[in-house]
Amino acid sequence: MNELLNVKWNLLLPTVLYLVAVYVIGAYCYKYVKRARKFLEEYFVASRQIGGFVLTMPLIATYLGPTFKSVKSQWSRSKI
């Protein structure tokens, strides 16, 4: 029973305040998103105005990212 009363307030209080702040910000933003016409469509498809070049760059970076990382790590090992 004594262990239940021994709460680490320096950990619990910031966590609770953070969760309350996130909830308040979410509730505040929900009002504007709810009122905005076609907000989600505009957000996710960017009004269908993004060109092909912009769409392919993240895809190429995703495929090549691990390759460059492994090349860099092999290069740094060979220098030691």
MODELLER restraints for C-alpha pairs under 7 A, 6 or more apart:
rsr = mdl.restraints
at = mdl.atoms
rsr.add(forms.Gaussian(group=physical.xy_distance, feature=features.Distance(at['CA:33:A'], at['CA:39:A']), mean=6.57, stdev=0.5))
